[in-house]
Each structure stands twice: as C-alpha cells, then as structure tokens.
Amino acid sequence: MAATPSNPPRDATTRVTFDPDTDTDWAALRTLGHRMLDDLIDAQQALPHTPVWRPLPPAKRPLFQKDGPEHGVGAAAAYELFRTHILPYGLGNWHPRFFGWVQGNGTPLAMLADMLASGMNPHMGGFNHAPAMVERQVIAWFAEWFGMEGASGLFVTGGTMANVHALACARVTIAHLRGHDVRSEGVQSWPGEQAQAPLVFYGSRETHGWAQKAAEWLGLGVRAFRQVPVRPDFTMQHELLKDMIAADRAAGLMPFCVIGTAGTVNTGATDDLNALADLCANEALWFHVDGAFGALAALSPLVREQVAGMERADSLAFDLHKWGSMPFECACVLVRDAAAHHAAFHNSASYLTPSDRGPTAGGMYFNERGLDLTRGFKALKVWMQLQADGVDKLGRIIAQNVHQVRALVSQIDAHPELERLAPAPLNIVCFRYRPIIHGSASLSSDRLDALNRELLSRLQERGIAMPSSTIVDGQFAIRVAHVNHRSTIDDMTALVGDIVELGREVHGAQTAAP
Ligand SMILES: *Cc1c(COP(=O)(O)O)cnc(C)c1O
C-alpha cells in the first residue's frame, strides 16, 4: 500500500530502535561499554580495600523514589547513575570477607559470559541451536561428576526451584505407580469420587525452608511434609523413618518421597544418604537429595566421602551460584530417570510444534522438563568457566574453603572467649562470643544472645565482615557459611580478631550501662 502523507514512509528520521542510530552513536556505545568493563574489573580488583557493606547515603535515596522516566537521559547518564548510586552500595557478597547466607561471589569471567549470553540472547525453551547444546552438555558433565550418568536435567533460577521441580517429578512418578494420575486429576478429590490418599513426603527438621514452600505450592499443604527429628550432629534420625512411613500408610496416607540433605543450611550436616537410599529402595519411594551447596563437596577428594550415597538419588538439586561461584541465578536439577523427568513436565502446544528438521528440530526440550517456557542462557557462564579452568579448579576452591573453615574452627576452639555451638563438618561454622566473667555466674542465655546480636550488627554495619546468624538449639549463633573463592586464611584470622574485639566492646558497654 502506498504511503499517505499522514502516514509517512519509515525512514532514518522516524524509525525507532534501541540500537544506536549512527556510526558515531555506535562508537559512543562502544566507548561506554569499555568503560563499564573497566569499572567493573577495577571494582573487583579493589575489593579487599573496600568495606564489605556501606549504607546508601540519605542524599542518594531520592533517585529510587522518582517516577518512571517519560523521556530518557541517554546511556552515558544512565550508567553514571548506576556508578554513583548502585555499584558502591551492594550487600557485599562479592567481597573476600563476606560469609553470610551461603551467597556466592560470582567470578570475573562468568560476569563476562553473562554479557555474552545476554548479548546473544538465545531463547532457552528448546529448539535447534548451539546454546541448547551447551546447556545439555553442562548438565551431562555434572551428571557424570555426581555419579548420575545419563540423568536428565534442567537449569533453573535457584536451589528452591530445583528442589521443587524434583519434588513435583517425584509426586507424579510415584503416584502414577499407585494408580493416581496427579497431572490430570490433581491432588483434590471431586464430589462423587473415592477420596485420593493424601500424598506425604519426609525430610529432617533441618531441611531447608523450600520444602514447606513446595508443600504449599504443589497443593499438598504443609502438613504433608513430615519432619524427622535430628541427632545432636543435626543429621536425620533415619531409623525413625521406617515406622513413620508405616504409621502414615496405616493411616491411609500415600508416602512418595524422602529428602536427604547434603549440607544443611544451618550447620552443613549431611544425612546418611546411603541409609536413605536403601530405605527408599525397600519402600519403593523416590529418593531426592537437596545438595544446594553440599553436592559440590563431591568435586573434592577432601570431603567427597561426606556426601557418599548422593549418587544413588532419584533426583538431585544443586546450586552453582553458591559453592560454584557463578553469578546469580544458576542452579540445576538432575533426574536419574530421564523418561520420568519428561513424563512429569511434557506438554504440547500448537504454537510450539517441532519439525524434524531445521531450527525447530528437537522441539521445546527444556520447556518439556520444567515449568518455565522462556528461559535465559544460564549455562553459558558455567560452560565458559569450566572450559577456562576445568572442574579441577572448582574442586580445589572447595577444598580451600574447607581448609579455611577448619582453620577458623581451630582458632575459635582455642580462644577462651569464643564458643562453638555446632559441629562444623563442611564449610559452615556456628559460634558466639562469650566473655570471661570472674567471680560471678556467667551471662544468662538471653544476655549472650543480645550481646552477640549487637556484636554481629556492629560487624556488619561497620563493613568489617559479613557473617550472618542463625539459631542453634535455641541460641543465637554467628554463622559463617563459607563459599567465598576470594577469601584468604588472613581473612579468617582477621574475622576472629574483629569478633573478639567487638565482643569486648559490646560487653564493656553493657557492663558499664546502669
Ligand atoms: C540455599 C539453599 C536452598 C535454596 O536455594 P536457593 O538457591 O537460595 O533458592 C535449598 N537448600 C539448601 C540446603 C540451601 O542451602
């Protein structure tokens, strides 16, 4: 159709795109891009000389309360806002003295790989392109390293999603064996039908909070998550499981899955995974292992034994954005029975119909193995880091962290003012400051909690170091969860010194108070 005067032809003056318009504009973007790269690399190099955390100054807050911009300020000015208002005010998890919440650091190479992934911007629902092969290859690598050769898998946002996918798969598979088609019937009984036996699953009381979310989200309800008591070392009392399962069956429930944890979030305890694998085999239950960070222990001869039995899991969830050092988000679920994985998630939509040739060959491989349709290219950073350094280096970093935690543990145990609150088998240590008090009873539990809470706040707020906290046996604990590839042994020694110094400071202030 001919263009009319009121609808002018698209040309250089009216055409709109997010690309730069002219060669000069492209050159300016290139310069800006190089500058971003320099700034980010400078920032990473300078980390040891910066505070772990600093608050966003009040004067900088108004930027984050402004209305959405109707018109832009240009790329250079937008970047300047990032550089001055955002970059210096992160939580600090890329810093060598960050030890909180099992948050990883990221790596410089993976940062660049994320840029490549984002620039190329492949859609990772499936189809026939090299990025899809990268993801399948990385999954195959980890399946082999974790002793689950041939397993199917999927990259997802985090350990929570990886675990939920595994549990969903377990539910469909085991219920199907018992004649219950969860995919079509759901878990609710409709009027006039015989009620379905409620599905229940098991894990220790130290199981991460994802299990509760999963029970809610999968429509099972939190009561379907049966919590098994733990021993003093925080591993599951798995001997109790057999009777719990029998009692639940006798009560008309349908057990379908047992979760073993490789590295609990609180203390790094690992359940007896071989015992759980045996039990699941005897009881015809799905054996899932939550190895969010702990699975990676299998990559180091130093601690591999701790997660023995993990390779017998029906499904395994692990994060690479924790002990794998990858930038967020990067986690993975493996399912031993590839057909069961597909059967739990496959779907067919007319607009996604594959062909047996060309770009759509293979269909929506990833979409048929999980919930997400559109997915980003998370696997590239993993692939590149491993191509560059090999899995051997990852294993050595894991061993290094364990050695550093062991050194920290010896310093804590040797110090009269520090008290460890839990075993530290892997890379997590829970402890507290406990002042020496002469001639009177020691501090009450409440006062010790308050002292350590205040101490930790000062340590964090002053940007000195960033452990987090937890409650161990009802007591407030400073918790070092160490997945930091940037820390040195000196960082550990400094941490002990800083905590003792702050402990004395806080205790002195509390004692002086009227
Ligand atoms: C961190 C963690 C999770 C959750 O993983 P996200 O990546 O934070 O979603 C699950 N289980 C354990 C044991 C964890 O440490």
The ligand as a MOL file (V3000), in Angstrom:
LIG
                    3D

  0  0  0     0  0            999 V3000
M  V30 BEGIN CTAB
M  V30 COUNTS 15 15 0 0 0
M  V30 BEGIN ATOM
M  V30 1 C 20.3140 -22.1680 49.7360 0
M  V30 2 C 19.6580 -23.4750 49.9530 0
M  V30 3 C 18.4570 -23.7830 49.3050 0
M  V30 4 C 17.7300 -22.7870 48.4440 0
M  V30 5 O 18.4960 -22.4370 47.3310 0
M  V30 6 P 18.2590 -21.0180 46.6080 0
M  V30 7 O 19.2550 -21.0320 45.5140 0
M  V30 8 O 18.5310 -19.9610 47.6270 0
M  V30 9 O 16.8480 -20.9940 46.1460 0
M  V30 10 C 17.9380 -25.0440 49.4990 0
M  V30 11 N 18.5520 -25.9400 50.2890 0
M  V30 12 C 19.7080 -25.6740 50.9320 0
M  V30 13 C 20.3460 -26.7350 51.7770 0
M  V30 14 C 20.2980 -24.4290 50.7880 0
M  V30 15 O 21.4390 -24.1500 51.4230 0
M  V30 END ATOM
M  V30 BEGIN BOND
M  V30 1 1 1 2
M  V30 2 1 2 3
M  V30 3 2 2 14
M  V30 4 1 3 4
M  V30 5 2 3 10
M  V30 6 1 4 5
M  V30 7 1 5 6
M  V30 8 2 6 7
M  V30 9 1 6 8
M  V30 10 1 6 9
M  V30 11 1 10 11
M  V30 12 2 11 12
M  V30 13 1 12 13
M  V30 14 1 12 14
M  V30 15 1 14 15
M  V30 END BOND
M  V30 END CTAB
M  END
